[in-house]
């Protein structure tokens, strides 16, 4: 079964890539409605991800919380990611989109202006 394959993969992959396997496993769990398991696997990924992949993991964590309806937690994750990862444009763009999707147009525009100051 799929979970067994992921378990075997995590045992055989290089340590520098384990975070990707944890993330993929979390996505798989989310697809079958196992949100708590997905959170655990995303958390595992966050614990071992190298700095250059941290933004990708934070994006997945925020998207998971938005998917479950916890906009405030998604917003908090993205806020932390903006302060931790600094100038990663993908974090800023997702933050803007989150605000627009949740009907917070003014907040989205403010974030867009901040992002433009950083990335211009």
Number of C-alpha atoms within 10 A of each C-alpha: 5 9 11 9 11 16 13 11 14 18 11 10 12 10 11 10 15 19 25 20 19 26 25 17 24 26 21 18 18 17 11 9 11 13 19 12 16 24 20 15 21 25 19 18 26 22 12 17 22 13 10 9 16 18 23 17 22 23 18 18 24 25 21 22 18 18 13 10 11 13 19 12 16 24 20 13 20 24 15 14 23 20 10 13 16 13 14 18 16 13 24 24 14 17 27 23 18 22 18 15 13 11 11 13 15 11 15 22 15 12 18 17 13 12 20 12 9 13 11 5
